[in-house]
Amino acid sequence: MLIVVPSLVSAVGVSFLLAAIFVNHQLLREIFLAVAVILIWLDLFITMTLIRRSLRNMDRRLRGIEADRDSGG
């Protein structure tokens, strides 16, 4: 479920980017382009946060397994 969130944010960002390309009004083009860039950057930060969280959880589990092994099980 967590991997779906960055994908949705990225998809909306790409949609705004496409809208910026096809819109024929300068002000709307700039607004759509700004929103697209923000959403695509947000996708990157959300993805990095989720990866960091997953790696911390794995590291915590490994430390628990190692502690059990070192204490004799």
N, CA, C and O atoms as a Maestro MAE file, in Angstrom:
{
 s_m_m2io_version
 :::
 2.0.0
}

f_m_ct {
 s_m_title
 :::
 protein
 m_atom[292] {
  # First column is atom index #
  i_m_mmod_type
  r_m_x_coord
  r_m_y_coord
  r_m_z_coord
  i_m_residue_number
  s_m_chain_name
  s_m_pdb_residue_name
  s_m_pdb_atom_name
  i_m_atomic_number
  :::
  1 25 0.824 -1.195 0.000 1 A "MET " " N  " 7
  2 3 0.000 0.000 0.000 1 A "MET " " CA " 6
  3 2 0.869 1.260 0.000 1 A "MET " " C  " 6
  4 15 0.535 2.242 -0.663 1 A "MET " " O  " 8
  5 25 1.977 1.236 0.737 2 A "LEU " " N  " 7
  6 3 2.797 2.433 0.829 2 A "LEU " " CA " 6
  7 2 3.451 2.807 -0.490 2 A "LEU " " C  " 6
  8 15 3.706 3.986 -0.736 2 A "LEU " " O  " 8
  9 25 3.726 1.836 -1.336 3 A "ILE " " N  " 7
  10 3 4.356 2.146 -2.611 3 A "ILE " " CA " 6
  11 2 3.372 2.773 -3.587 3 A "ILE " " C  " 6
  12 15 3.792 3.374 -4.576 3 A "ILE " " O  " 8
  13 25 2.078 2.648 -3.334 4 A "VAL " " N  " 7
  14 3 1.064 3.223 -4.207 4 A "VAL " " CA " 6
  15 2 1.040 4.742 -4.080 4 A "VAL " " C  " 6
  16 15 0.784 5.432 -5.067 4 A "VAL " " O  " 8
  17 25 1.298 5.271 -2.903 5 A "VAL " " N  " 7
  18 3 1.219 6.719 -2.671 5 A "VAL " " CA " 6
  19 2 2.180 7.498 -3.558 5 A "VAL " " C  " 6
  20 15 1.747 8.445 -4.215 5 A "VAL " " O  " 8
  21 25 3.477 7.146 -3.611 6 A "PRO " " N  " 7
  22 3 4.353 7.894 -4.513 6 A "PRO " " CA " 6
  23 2 3.963 7.746 -5.971 6 A "PRO " " C  " 6
  24 15 4.131 8.679 -6.755 6 A "PRO " " O  " 8
  25 25 3.443 6.578 -6.345 7 A "SER " " N  " 7
  26 3 3.027 6.373 -7.731 7 A "SER " " CA " 6
  27 2 1.864 7.282 -8.090 7 A "SER " " C  " 6
  28 15 1.822 7.841 -9.187 7 A "SER " " O  " 8
  29 25 0.927 7.431 -7.175 8 A "LEU " " N  " 7
  30 3 -0.211 8.323 -7.432 8 A "LEU " " CA " 6
  31 2 0.235 9.777 -7.519 8 A "LEU " " C  " 6
  32 15 -0.222 10.523 -8.385 8 A "LEU " " O  " 8
  33 25 1.122 10.173 -6.625 9 A "VAL " " N  " 7
  34 3 1.633 11.548 -6.648 9 A "VAL " " CA " 6
  35 2 2.374 11.806 -7.955 9 A "VAL " " C  " 6
  36 15 2.226 12.869 -8.557 9 A "VAL " " O  " 8
  37 25 3.156 10.850 -8.383 10 A "SER " " N  " 7
  38 3 3.895 10.983 -9.631 10 A "SER " " CA " 6
  39 2 2.948 11.040 -10.832 10 A "SER " " C  " 6
  40 15 3.156 11.830 -11.753 10 A "SER " " O  " 8
  41 25 1.929 10.219 -10.820 11 A "ALA " " N  " 7
  42 3 0.962 10.216 -11.924 11 A "ALA " " CA " 6
  43 2 0.230 11.551 -12.027 11 A "ALA " " C  " 6
  44 15 0.017 12.061 -13.127 11 A "ALA " " O  " 8
  45 25 -0.148 12.106 -10.905 12 A "VAL " " N  " 7
  46 3 -0.808 13.410 -10.921 12 A "VAL " " CA " 6
  47 2 0.168 14.478 -11.408 12 A "VAL " " C  " 6
  48 15 -0.223 15.377 -12.154 12 A "VAL " " O  " 8
  49 25 1.420 14.391 -10.999 13 A "GLY " " N  " 7
  50 3 2.436 15.333 -11.461 13 A "GLY " " CA " 6
  51 2 2.635 15.268 -12.965 13 A "GLY " " C  " 6
  52 15 2.738 16.301 -13.627 13 A "GLY " " O  " 8
  53 25 2.690 14.055 -13.507 14 A "VAL " " N  " 7
  54 3 2.834 13.893 -14.954 14 A "VAL " " CA " 6
  55 2 1.593 14.414 -15.674 14 A "VAL " " C  " 6
  56 15 1.700 14.978 -16.763 14 A "VAL " " O  " 8
  57 25 0.427 14.231 -15.078 15 A "SER " " N  " 7
  58 3 -0.804 14.765 -15.677 15 A "SER " " CA " 6
  59 2 -0.757 16.287 -15.761 15 A "SER " " C  " 6
  60 15 -1.135 16.870 -16.776 15 A "SER " " O  " 8
  61 25 -0.292 16.924 -14.693 16 A "PHE " " N  " 7
  62 3 -0.152 18.380 -14.719 16 A "PHE " " CA " 6
  63 2 0.897 18.809 -15.740 16 A "PHE " " C  " 6
  64 15 0.742 19.839 -16.396 16 A "PHE " " O  " 8
  65 25 1.956 18.030 -15.877 17 A "LEU " " N  " 7
  66 3 2.982 18.342 -16.862 17 A "LEU " " CA " 6
  67 2 2.415 18.269 -18.281 17 A "LEU " " C  " 6
  68 15 2.670 19.149 -19.103 17 A "LEU " " O  " 8
  69 25 1.650 17.222 -18.558 18 A "LEU " " N  " 7
  70 3 1.014 17.112 -19.873 18 A "LEU " " CA " 6
  71 2 0.016 18.238 -20.114 18 A "LEU " " C  " 6
  72 15 -0.077 18.768 -21.222 18 A "LEU " " O  " 8
  73 25 -0.731 18.602 -19.070 19 A "ALA " " N  " 7
  74 3 -1.671 19.714 -19.201 19 A "ALA " " CA " 6
  75 2 -0.919 21.010 -19.500 19 A "ALA " " C  " 6
  76 15 -1.395 21.832 -20.284 19 A "ALA " " O  " 8
  77 25 0.239 21.199 -18.890 20 A "ALA " " N  " 7
  78 3 1.035 22.399 -19.144 20 A "ALA " " CA " 6
  79 2 1.517 22.448 -20.585 20 A "ALA " " C  " 6
  80 15 1.645 23.524 -21.167 20 A "ALA " " O  " 8
  81 25 1.779 21.294 -21.150 21 A "ILE " " N  " 7
  82 3 2.238 21.252 -22.538 21 A "ILE " " CA " 6
  83 2 1.099 21.611 -23.496 21 A "ILE " " C  " 6
  84 15 1.313 22.321 -24.478 21 A "ILE " " O  " 8
  85 25 -0.102 21.125 -23.211 22 A "PHE " " N  " 7
  86 3 -1.205 21.284 -24.158 22 A "PHE " " CA " 6
  87 2 -2.056 22.526 -23.937 22 A "PHE " " C  " 6
  88 15 -2.833 22.895 -24.817 22 A "PHE " " O  " 8
  89 25 -1.932 23.180 -22.790 23 A "VAL " " N  " 7
  90 3 -2.724 24.392 -22.522 23 A "VAL " " CA " 6
  91 2 -2.155 25.545 -23.345 23 A "VAL " " C  " 6
  92 15 -0.941 25.682 -23.493 23 A "VAL " " O  " 8
  93 25 -3.048 26.361 -23.872 24 A "ASN " " N  " 7
  94 3 -2.634 27.435 -24.759 24 A "ASN " " CA " 6
  95 2 -2.629 28.789 -24.053 24 A "ASN " " C  " 6
  96 15 -2.498 29.816 -24.720 24 A "ASN " " O  " 8
  97 25 -2.767 28.824 -22.745 25 A "HIS " " N  " 7
  98 3 -2.801 30.078 -21.986 25 A "HIS " " CA " 6
  99 2 -1.534 30.150 -21.131 25 A "HIS " " C  " 6
  100 15 -1.241 29.216 -20.384 25 A "HIS " " O  " 8
  101 25 -0.795 31.230 -21.230 26 A "GLN " " N  " 7
  102 3 0.522 31.337 -20.593 26 A "GLN " " CA " 6
  103 2 0.454 31.215 -19.070 26 A "GLN " " C  " 6
  104 15 1.262 30.500 -18.476 26 A "GLN " " O  " 8
  105 25 -0.493 31.900 -18.431 27 A "LEU " " N  " 7
  106 3 -0.592 31.855 -16.970 27 A "LEU " " CA " 6
  107 2 -0.928 30.443 -16.486 27 A "LEU " " C  " 6
  108 15 -0.308 29.944 -15.547 27 A "LEU " " O  " 8
  109 25 -1.904 29.803 -17.122 28 A "LEU " " N  " 7
  110 3 -2.266 28.429 -16.734 28 A "LEU " " CA " 6
  111 2 -1.106 27.475 -16.992 28 A "LEU " " C  " 6
  112 15 -0.877 26.555 -16.206 28 A "LEU " " O  " 8
  113 25 -0.372 27.683 -18.085 29 A "ARG " " N  " 7
  114 3 0.773 26.832 -18.393 29 A "ARG " " CA " 6
  115 2 1.808 26.910 -17.277 29 A "ARG " " C  " 6
  116 15 2.341 25.885 -16.852 29 A "ARG " " O  " 8
  117 25 2.094 28.111 -16.803 30 A "GLU " " N  " 7
  118 3 3.082 28.276 -15.736 30 A "GLU " " CA " 6
  119 2 2.602 27.681 -14.418 30 A "GLU " " C  " 6
  120 15 3.386 27.072 -13.689 30 A "GLU " " O  " 8
  121 25 1.331 27.852 -14.111 31 A "ILE " " N  " 7
  122 3 0.776 27.271 -12.881 31 A "ILE " " CA " 6
  123 2 0.823 25.748 -12.934 31 A "ILE " " C  " 6
  124 15 1.257 25.102 -11.980 31 A "ILE " " O  " 8
  125 25 0.371 25.168 -14.064 32 A "PHE " " N  " 7
  126 3 0.391 23.713 -14.203 32 A "PHE " " CA " 6
  127 2 1.814 23.174 -14.133 32 A "PHE " " C  " 6
  128 15 2.056 22.131 -13.526 32 A "PHE " " O  " 8
  129 25 2.744 23.874 -14.745 33 A "LEU " " N  " 7
  130 3 4.132 23.430 -14.723 33 A "LEU " " CA " 6
  131 2 4.713 23.479 -13.308 33 A "LEU " " C  " 6
  132 15 5.444 22.575 -12.902 33 A "LEU " " O  " 8
  133 25 4.387 24.533 -12.562 34 A "ALA " " N  " 7
  134 3 4.871 24.645 -11.179 34 A "ALA " " CA " 6
  135 2 4.302 23.518 -10.311 34 A "ALA " " C  " 6
  136 15 5.023 22.908 -9.522 34 A "ALA " " O  " 8
  137 25 3.014 23.252 -10.464 35 A "VAL " " N  " 7
  138 3 2.386 22.179 -9.679 35 A "VAL " " CA " 6
  139 2 2.995 20.826 -10.061 35 A "VAL " " C  " 6
  140 15 3.220 19.983 -9.193 35 A "VAL " " O  " 8
  141 25 3.259 20.618 -11.342 36 A "ALA " " N  " 7
  142 3 3.849 19.352 -11.801 36 A "ALA " " CA " 6
  143 2 5.233 19.149 -11.196 36 A "ALA " " C  " 6
  144 15 5.551 18.057 -10.726 36 A "ALA " " O  " 8
  145 25 6.047 20.182 -11.205 37 A "VAL " " N  " 7
  146 3 7.401 20.063 -10.652 37 A "VAL " " CA " 6
  147 2 7.343 19.778 -9.159 37 A "VAL " " C  " 6
  148 15 8.095 18.942 -8.658 37 A "VAL " " O  " 8
  149 25 6.464 20.458 -8.448 38 A "ILE " " N  " 7
  150 3 6.329 20.231 -7.003 38 A "ILE " " CA " 6
  151 2 5.901 18.798 -6.719 38 A "ILE " " C  " 6
  152 15 6.450 18.156 -5.824 38 A "ILE " " O  " 8
  153 25 4.932 18.291 -7.465 39 A "LEU " " N  " 7
  154 3 4.441 16.928 -7.222 39 A "LEU " " CA " 6
  155 2 5.500 15.881 -7.571 39 A "LEU " " C  " 6
  156 15 5.623 14.875 -6.873 39 A "LEU " " O  " 8
  157 25 6.249 16.101 -8.620 40 A "ILE " " N  " 7
  158 3 7.276 15.123 -8.986 40 A "ILE " " CA " 6
  159 2 8.403 15.119 -7.941 40 A "ILE " " C  " 6
  160 15 8.924 14.054 -7.610 40 A "ILE " " O  " 8
  161 25 8.781 16.279 -7.424 41 A "TRP " " N  " 7
  162 3 9.772 16.328 -6.341 41 A "TRP " " CA " 6
  163 2 9.210 15.676 -5.079 41 A "TRP " " C  " 6
  164 15 9.926 14.970 -4.369 41 A "TRP " " O  " 8
  165 25 7.932 15.915 -4.804 42 A "LEU " " N  " 7
  166 3 7.298 15.310 -3.635 42 A "LEU " " CA " 6
  167 2 7.321 13.789 -3.749 42 A "LEU " " C  " 6
  168 15 7.519 13.092 -2.754 42 A "LEU " " O  " 8
  169 25 7.123 13.278 -4.951 43 A "ASP " " N  " 7
  170 3 7.206 11.837 -5.182 43 A "ASP " " CA " 6
  171 2 8.581 11.312 -4.787 43 A "ASP " " C  " 6
  172 15 8.686 10.264 -4.149 43 A "ASP " " O  " 8
  173 25 9.623 12.027 -5.159 44 A "LEU " " N  " 7
  174 3 10.979 11.611 -4.800 44 A "LEU " " CA " 6
  175 2 11.162 11.570 -3.283 44 A "LEU " " C  " 6
  176 15 11.697 10.597 -2.750 44 A "LEU " " O  " 8
  177 25 10.728 12.604 -2.595 45 A "PHE " " N  " 7
  178 3 10.907 12.655 -1.145 45 A "PHE " " CA " 6
  179 2 10.065 11.608 -0.421 45 A "PHE " " C  " 6
  180 15 10.513 11.035 0.572 45 A "PHE " " O  " 8
  181 25 8.857 11.355 -0.903 46 A "ILE " " N  " 7
  182 3 8.021 10.316 -0.284 46 A "ILE " " CA " 6
  183 2 8.680 8.949 -0.477 46 A "ILE " " C  " 6
  184 15 8.728 8.142 0.451 46 A "ILE " " O  " 8
  185 25 9.184 8.695 -1.680 47 A "THR " " N  " 7
  186 3 9.838 7.419 -1.949 47 A "THR " " CA " 6
  187 2 11.061 7.226 -1.064 47 A "THR " " C  " 6
  188 15 11.254 6.149 -0.501 47 A "THR " " O  " 8
  189 25 11.883 8.253 -0.936 48 A "MET " " N  " 7
  190 3 13.080 8.148 -0.097 48 A "MET " " CA " 6
  191 2 12.701 7.932 1.370 48 A "MET " " C  " 6
  192 15 13.372 7.178 2.074 48 A "MET " " O  " 8
  193 25 11.645 8.580 1.831 49 A "THR " " N  " 7
  194 3 11.185 8.390 3.204 49 A "THR " " CA " 6
  195 2 10.726 6.959 3.434 49 A "THR " " C  " 6
  196 15 11.032 6.368 4.470 49 A "THR " " O  " 8
  197 25 9.996 6.398 2.478 50 A "LEU " " N  " 7
  198 3 9.524 5.024 2.624 50 A "LEU " " CA " 6
  199 2 10.682 4.030 2.596 50 A "LEU " " C  " 6
  200 15 10.681 3.057 3.350 50 A "LEU " " O  " 8
  201 25 11.656 4.264 1.742 51 A "ILE " " N  " 7
  202 3 12.832 3.382 1.697 51 A "ILE " " CA " 6
  203 2 13.595 3.458 3.012 51 A "ILE " " C  " 6
  204 15 14.012 2.437 3.558 51 A "ILE " " O  " 8
  205 25 13.772 4.672 3.515 52 A "ARG " " N  " 7
  206 3 14.489 4.841 4.788 52 A "ARG " " CA " 6
  207 2 13.762 4.109 5.918 52 A "ARG " " C  " 6
  208 15 14.394 3.444 6.738 52 A "ARG " " O  " 8
  209 25 12.447 4.233 5.958 53 A "ARG " " N  " 7
  210 3 11.650 3.561 6.989 53 A "ARG " " CA " 6
  211 2 11.790 2.044 6.886 53 A "ARG " " C  " 6
  212 15 11.949 1.358 7.896 53 A "ARG " " O  " 8
  213 25 11.730 1.525 5.663 54 A "SER " " N  " 7
  214 3 11.856 0.078 5.461 54 A "SER " " CA " 6
  215 2 13.233 -0.425 5.888 54 A "SER " " C  " 6
  216 15 13.348 -1.468 6.531 54 A "SER " " O  " 8
  217 25 14.271 0.321 5.529 55 A "LEU " " N  " 7
  218 3 15.620 -0.097 5.918 55 A "LEU " " CA " 6
  219 2 15.817 -0.050 7.427 55 A "LEU " " C  " 6
  220 15 16.486 -0.916 7.991 55 A "LEU " " O  " 8
  221 25 15.250 0.937 8.077 56 A "ARG " " N  " 7
  222 3 15.352 0.988 9.548 56 A "ARG " " CA " 6
  223 2 14.642 -0.186 10.190 56 A "ARG " " C  " 6
  224 15 15.147 -0.761 11.154 56 A "ARG " " O  " 8
  225 25 13.469 -0.558 9.667 57 A "ASN " " N  " 7
  226 3 12.742 -1.709 10.207 57 A "ASN " " CA " 6
  227 2 13.547 -2.994 10.015 57 A "ASN " " C  " 6
  228 15 13.623 -3.823 10.922 57 A "ASN " " O  " 8
  229 25 14.152 -3.159 8.828 58 A "MET " " N  " 7
  230 3 14.968 -4.350 8.593 58 A "MET " " CA " 6
  231 2 16.183 -4.370 9.510 58 A "MET " " C  " 6
  232 15 16.547 -5.420 10.038 58 A "MET " " O  " 8
  233 25 16.809 -3.218 9.701 59 A "ASP " " N  " 7
  234 3 17.968 -3.143 10.579 59 A "ASP " " CA " 6
  235 2 17.585 -3.492 12.018 59 A "ASP " " C  " 6
  236 15 18.329 -4.187 12.709 59 A "ASP " " O  " 8
  237 25 16.432 -3.011 12.463 60 A "ARG " " N  " 7
  238 3 15.958 -3.315 13.817 60 A "ARG " " CA " 6
  239 2 15.702 -4.814 13.973 60 A "ARG " " C  " 6
  240 15 16.047 -5.399 15.000 60 A "ARG " " O  " 8
  241 25 15.102 -5.435 12.962 61 A "ARG " " N  " 7
  242 3 14.853 -6.876 13.025 61 A "ARG " " CA " 6
  243 2 16.161 -7.663 13.050 61 A "ARG " " C  " 6
  244 15 16.299 -8.620 13.812 61 A "ARG " " O  " 8
  245 25 17.117 -7.260 12.218 62 A "LEU " " N  " 7
  246 3 18.406 -7.959 12.190 62 A "LEU " " CA " 6
  247 2 19.137 -7.835 13.518 62 A "LEU " " C  " 6
  248 15 19.751 -8.793 13.987 62 A "LEU " " O  " 8
  249 25 19.070 -6.645 14.126 63 A "ARG " " N  " 7
  250 3 19.706 -6.501 15.443 63 A "ARG " " CA " 6
  251 2 19.049 -7.426 16.462 63 A "ARG " " C  " 6
  252 15 19.737 -7.992 17.311 63 A "ARG " " O  " 8
  253 25 17.739 -7.586 16.389 64 A "GLY " " N  " 7
  254 3 17.045 -8.510 17.294 64 A "GLY " " CA " 6
  255 2 17.448 -9.950 17.062 64 A "GLY " " C  " 6
  256 15 17.652 -10.706 18.012 64 A "GLY " " O  " 8
  257 25 17.565 -10.332 15.796 65 A "ILE " " N  " 7
  258 3 17.984 -11.701 15.476 65 A "ILE " " CA " 6
  259 2 19.414 -11.939 15.943 65 A "ILE " " C  " 6
  260 15 19.713 -12.993 16.504 65 A "ILE " " O  " 8
  261 25 20.305 -10.970 15.717 66 A "GLU " " N  " 7
  262 3 21.682 -11.120 16.142 66 A "GLU " " CA " 6
  263 2 21.789 -11.187 17.675 66 A "GLU " " C  " 6
  264 15 22.590 -11.950 18.216 66 A "GLU " " O  " 8
  265 25 20.986 -10.390 18.354 67 A "ALA " " N  " 7
  266 3 21.003 -10.422 19.811 67 A "ALA " " CA " 6
  267 2 20.523 -11.778 20.343 67 A "ALA " " C  " 6
  268 15 21.073 -12.299 21.313 67 A "ALA " " O  " 8
  269 25 19.496 -12.345 19.703 68 A "ASP " " N  " 7
  270 3 19.018 -13.667 20.103 68 A "ASP " " CA " 6
  271 2 20.074 -14.723 19.848 68 A "ASP " " C  " 6
  272 15 20.273 -15.610 20.678 68 A "ASP " " O  " 8
  273 25 20.751 -14.645 18.722 69 A "ARG " " N  " 7
  274 3 21.782 -15.609 18.370 69 A "ARG " " CA " 6
  275 2 22.976 -15.524 19.325 69 A "ARG " " C  " 6
  276 15 23.525 -16.541 19.748 69 A "ARG " " O  " 8
  277 25 23.365 -14.287 19.655 70 A "ASP " " N  " 7
  278 3 24.519 -14.098 20.539 70 A "ASP " " CA " 6
  279 2 24.200 -14.513 21.982 70 A "ASP " " C  " 6
  280 15 25.092 -14.925 22.723 70 A "ASP " " O  " 8
  281 25 22.938 -14.403 22.372 71 A "SER " " N  " 7
  282 3 22.586 -14.762 23.757 71 A "SER " " CA " 6
  283 2 22.344 -16.279 23.891 71 A "SER " " C  " 6
  284 15 22.129 -16.775 24.997 71 A "SER " " O  " 8
  285 25 22.377 -16.979 22.819 72 A "GLY " " N  " 7
  286 3 22.242 -18.417 22.901 72 A "GLY " " CA " 6
  287 2 20.856 -18.914 22.523 72 A "GLY " " C  " 6
  288 15 20.534 -20.085 22.724 72 A "GLY " " O  " 8
  289 25 20.027 -18.013 21.969 73 A "GLY " " N  " 7
  290 3 18.791 -18.447 21.383 73 A "GLY " " CA " 6
  291 2 17.634 -18.469 22.249 73 A "GLY " " C  " 6
  292 15 16.542 -18.830 21.812 73 A "GLY " " O  " 8
  :::
 }
 m_bond[291] {
  # First column is bond index #
  i_m_from
  i_m_to
  i_m_order
  :::
  1 1 2 1
  2 2 3 1
  3 3 4 2
  4 3 5 1
  5 5 6 1
  6 6 7 1
  7 7 8 2
  8 7 9 1
  9 9 10 1
  10 10 11 1
  11 11 12 2
  12 11 13 1
  13 13 14 1
  14 14 15 1
  15 15 16 2
  16 15 17 1
  17 17 18 1
  18 18 19 1
  19 19 20 2
  20 19 21 1
  21 21 22 1
  22 22 23 1
  23 23 24 2
  24 23 25 1
  25 25 26 1
  26 26 27 1
  27 27 28 2
  28 27 29 1
  29 29 30 1
  30 30 31 1
  31 31 32 2
  32 31 33 1
  33 33 34 1
  34 34 35 1
  35 35 36 2
  36 35 37 1
  37 37 38 1
  38 38 39 1
  39 39 40 2
  40 39 41 1
  41 41 42 1
  42 42 43 1
  43 43 44 2
  44 43 45 1
  45 45 46 1
  46 46 47 1
  47 47 48 2
  48 47 49 1
  49 49 50 1
  50 50 51 1
  51 51 52 2
  52 51 53 1
  53 53 54 1
  54 54 55 1
  55 55 56 2
  56 55 57 1
  57 57 58 1
  58 58 59 1
  59 59 60 2
  60 59 61 1
  61 61 62 1
  62 62 63 1
  63 63 64 2
  64 63 65 1
  65 65 66 1
  66 66 67 1
  67 67 68 2
  68 67 69 1
  69 69 70 1
  70 70 71 1
  71 71 72 2
  72 71 73 1
  73 73 74 1
  74 74 75 1
  75 75 76 2
  76 75 77 1
  77 77 78 1
  78 78 79 1
  79 79 80 2
  80 79 81 1
  81 81 82 1
  82 82 83 1
  83 83 84 2
  84 83 85 1
  85 85 86 1
  86 86 87 1
  87 87 88 2
  88 87 89 1
  89 89 90 1
  90 90 91 1
  91 91 92 2
  92 91 93 1
  93 93 94 1
  94 94 95 1
  95 95 96 2
  96 95 97 1
  97 97 98 1
  98 98 99 1
  99 99 100 2
  100 99 101 1
  101 101 102 1
  102 102 103 1
  103 103 104 2
  104 103 105 1
  105 105 106 1
  106 106 107 1
  107 107 108 2
  108 107 109 1
  109 109 110 1
  110 110 111 1
  111 111 112 2
  112 111 113 1
  113 113 114 1
  114 114 115 1
  115 115 116 2
  116 115 117 1
  117 117 118 1
  118 118 119 1
  119 119 120 2
  120 119 121 1
  121 121 122 1
  122 122 123 1
  123 123 124 2
  124 123 125 1
  125 125 126 1
  126 126 127 1
  127 127 128 2
  128 127 129 1
  129 129 130 1
  130 130 131 1
  131 131 132 2
  132 131 133 1
  133 133 134 1
  134 134 135 1
  135 135 136 2
  136 135 137 1
  137 137 138 1
  138 138 139 1
  139 139 140 2
  140 139 141 1
  141 141 142 1
  142 142 143 1
  143 143 144 2
  144 143 145 1
  145 145 146 1
  146 146 147 1
  147 147 148 2
  148 147 149 1
  149 149 150 1
  150 150 151 1
  151 151 152 2
  152 151 153 1
  153 153 154 1
  154 154 155 1
  155 155 156 2
  156 155 157 1
  157 157 158 1
  158 158 159 1
  159 159 160 2
  160 159 161 1
  161 161 162 1
  162 162 163 1
  163 163 164 2
  164 163 165 1
  165 165 166 1
  166 166 167 1
  167 167 168 2
  168 167 169 1
  169 169 170 1
  170 170 171 1
  171 171 172 2
  172 171 173 1
  173 173 174 1
  174 174 175 1
  175 175 176 2
  176 175 177 1
  177 177 178 1
  178 178 179 1
  179 179 180 2
  180 179 181 1
  181 181 182 1
  182 182 183 1
  183 183 184 2
  184 183 185 1
  185 185 186 1
  186 186 187 1
  187 187 188 2
  188 187 189 1
  189 189 190 1
  190 190 191 1
  191 191 192 2
  192 191 193 1
  193 193 194 1
  194 194 195 1
  195 195 196 2
  196 195 197 1
  197 197 198 1
  198 198 199 1
  199 199 200 2
  200 199 201 1
  201 201 202 1
  202 202 203 1
  203 203 204 2
  204 203 205 1
  205 205 206 1
  206 206 207 1
  207 207 208 2
  208 207 209 1
  209 209 210 1
  210 210 211 1
  211 211 212 2
  212 211 213 1
  213 213 214 1
  214 214 215 1
  215 215 216 2
  216 215 217 1
  217 217 218 1
  218 218 219 1
  219 219 220 2
  220 219 221 1
  221 221 222 1
  222 222 223 1
  223 223 224 2
  224 223 225 1
  225 225 226 1
  226 226 227 1
  227 227 228 2
  228 227 229 1
  229 229 230 1
  230 230 231 1
  231 231 232 2
  232 231 233 1
  233 233 234 1
  234 234 235 1
  235 235 236 2
  236 235 237 1
  237 237 238 1
  238 238 239 1
  239 239 240 2
  240 239 241 1
  241 241 242 1
  242 242 243 1
  243 243 244 2
  244 243 245 1
  245 245 246 1
  246 246 247 1
  247 247 248 2
  248 247 249 1
  249 249 250 1
  250 250 251 1
  251 251 252 2
  252 251 253 1
  253 253 254 1
  254 254 255 1
  255 255 256 2
  256 255 257 1
  257 257 258 1
  258 258 259 1
  259 259 260 2
  260 259 261 1
  261 261 262 1
  262 262 263 1
  263 263 264 2
  264 263 265 1
  265 265 266 1
  266 266 267 1
  267 267 268 2
  268 267 269 1
  269 269 270 1
  270 270 271 1
  271 271 272 2
  272 271 273 1
  273 273 274 1
  274 274 275 1
  275 275 276 2
  276 275 277 1
  277 277 278 1
  278 278 279 1
  279 279 280 2
  280 279 281 1
  281 281 282 1
  282 282 283 1
  283 283 284 2
  284 283 285 1
  285 285 286 1
  286 286 287 1
  287 287 288 2
  288 287 289 1
  289 289 290 1
  290 290 291 1
  291 291 292 2
  :::
 }
}
